[in-house]
Amino acid sequence: MSEEKYDGWVCDEGKRLSNTVRQNSYGHPIDDWSKTAKMWSAVLTRKLKEDITAEEAAMMMVCVKMSREANMPKDDNVVDMAGYVNVLDIIKRERARREAEKDEEGS
Protein backbone atom coordinates (compact mmCIF):
# COMPACT_ATOMS: atom_id res chain seq x y z
CA MET A 1 0.00 0.00 0.00
CA SER A 2 1.33 3.47 -0.84
CA GLU A 3 1.95 6.30 1.59
CA GLU A 4 -1.00 8.20 0.08
CA LYS A 5 -4.16 8.76 2.07
CA TYR A 6 -6.46 5.75 1.82
CA ASP A 7 -9.95 7.03 1.03
CA GLY A 8 -12.01 3.84 1.44
CA TRP A 9 -13.26 1.90 4.41
CA VAL A 10 -10.19 0.50 6.12
CA CYS A 11 -12.08 -2.60 7.27
CA ASP A 12 -13.11 -3.34 3.69
CA GLU A 13 -9.55 -2.99 2.44
CA GLY A 14 -8.16 -5.09 5.29
CA LYS A 15 -10.72 -7.80 4.59
CA ARG A 16 -10.05 -7.68 0.84
CA LEU A 17 -6.32 -8.10 1.36
CA SER A 18 -6.60 -10.89 3.91
CA ASN A 19 -9.37 -12.76 2.07
CA THR A 20 -7.88 -12.70 -1.41
CA VAL A 21 -4.45 -11.23 -2.02
CA ARG A 22 -2.70 -12.76 1.00
CA GLN A 23 -4.49 -16.11 0.76
CA ASN A 24 -3.56 -16.39 -2.89
CA SER A 25 0.07 -15.76 -1.95
CA TYR A 26 0.39 -17.67 1.33
CA GLY A 27 -2.51 -20.13 1.54
CA HIS A 28 -5.23 -20.40 4.16
CA PRO A 29 -4.49 -18.22 7.20
CA ILE A 30 -4.74 -21.09 9.69
CA ASP A 31 -1.93 -22.91 7.87
CA ASP A 32 0.19 -19.82 7.23
CA TRP A 33 -0.20 -18.41 10.73
CA SER A 34 0.36 -21.82 12.36
CA LYS A 35 3.80 -21.83 10.69
CA THR A 36 4.47 -18.32 11.99
CA ALA A 37 3.35 -19.35 15.47
CA LYS A 38 5.66 -22.38 15.43
CA MET A 39 8.60 -20.17 14.45
CA TRP A 40 7.82 -17.68 17.22
CA SER A 41 7.45 -20.55 19.70
CA ALA A 42 10.86 -21.89 18.66
CA VAL A 43 12.49 -18.49 19.15
CA LEU A 44 10.82 -18.10 22.56
CA THR A 45 11.11 -21.75 23.63
CA ARG A 46 13.01 -20.98 26.85
CA LYS A 47 10.41 -18.42 27.92
CA LEU A 48 7.17 -20.18 26.98
CA LYS A 49 5.24 -22.83 28.87
CA GLU A 50 3.06 -23.52 25.80
CA ASP A 51 3.45 -22.96 22.08
CA ILE A 52 1.96 -19.85 20.50
CA THR A 53 -1.20 -20.51 18.48
CA ALA A 54 -2.12 -19.11 15.08
CA GLU A 55 -4.81 -17.04 16.81
CA GLU A 56 -2.26 -15.56 19.22
CA ALA A 57 0.12 -14.79 16.35
CA ALA A 58 -2.63 -12.81 14.59
CA MET A 59 -3.43 -10.94 17.82
CA MET A 60 0.25 -10.08 18.31
CA MET A 61 0.40 -8.61 14.81
CA VAL A 62 -2.56 -6.37 15.74
CA CYS A 63 -0.43 -5.23 18.69
CA VAL A 64 2.52 -4.49 16.39
CA LYS A 65 0.30 -2.31 14.20
CA MET A 66 -1.23 -0.58 17.24
CA SER A 67 2.27 0.26 18.46
CA ARG A 68 3.22 1.63 15.05
CA GLU A 69 0.01 3.65 14.87
CA ALA A 70 0.70 5.14 18.31
CA ASN A 71 4.19 6.11 17.13
CA MET A 72 3.33 7.34 13.63
CA PRO A 73 -0.32 7.33 12.52
CA LYS A 74 -0.73 6.00 8.97
CA ASP A 75 -3.72 4.56 7.15
CA ASP A 76 -1.65 1.49 6.33
CA ASN A 77 -1.43 0.61 10.04
CA VAL A 78 -5.21 0.75 10.44
CA VAL A 79 -5.84 -1.24 7.25
CA ASP A 80 -3.40 -3.88 8.47
CA MET A 81 -5.07 -4.01 11.91
CA ALA A 82 -8.42 -4.61 10.22
CA GLY A 83 -6.84 -7.30 8.07
CA TYR A 84 -5.28 -9.07 11.07
CA VAL A 85 -8.60 -9.01 12.96
CA ASN A 86 -10.23 -10.54 9.88
CA VAL A 87 -7.47 -13.17 9.76
CA LEU A 88 -8.14 -13.98 13.42
CA ASP A 89 -11.81 -14.55 12.62
CA ILE A 90 -10.96 -16.71 9.60
CA ILE A 91 -8.58 -18.81 11.70
CA LYS A 92 -11.11 -19.30 14.49
CA ARG A 93 -13.81 -20.36 12.05
CA GLU A 94 -11.50 -22.74 10.18
CA ARG A 95 -10.20 -24.28 13.41
CA ALA A 96 -13.80 -24.92 14.54
CA ARG A 97 -14.65 -26.40 11.13
CA ARG A 98 -11.62 -28.71 11.17
CA GLU A 99 -12.30 -29.83 14.75
CA ALA A 100 -15.95 -30.57 13.90
CA GLU A 101 -14.81 -32.50 10.81
CA LYS A 102 -12.36 -34.50 12.93
CA ASP A 103 -15.11 -35.23 15.49
CA GLU A 104 -17.43 -36.45 12.71
CA GLU A 105 -14.71 -38.75 11.37
CA GLY A 106 -14.19 -40.19 14.86
CA SER A 107 -17.87 -40.90 15.33
C-alpha positions, 0 to 999 in steps of 0.5 A: 500500500502506498503512503498516500491517504487511503480514502475507502473503508479500512475494514473493507480494504483489510478484509479484501487483502486478507481474504484474497491477495494474501491467501492467494500468496500464502494459503489459508491463514490457519496454515500460514499463521500456524507456521508463523506461530511455530517459528515464534514458539521456537524463538521463545522456547526458553520463555514459553510454557506452551506454544503460540497458536495461530490465533495468538500470532494474529493478535500479536500482529494487531499489537505491532500495528497498534504500536506503530500507529501510536508512534506514527499514525498512517492509514496502512497501520489501520488497514493492516489491523483490520486485516489481522482481525479478519485473519483472526476470525478466519482462523477461528472459524477454520479451526472450529470447522476442522475440529468438527470434521475431525469429530465427525470422522471419529464418530 
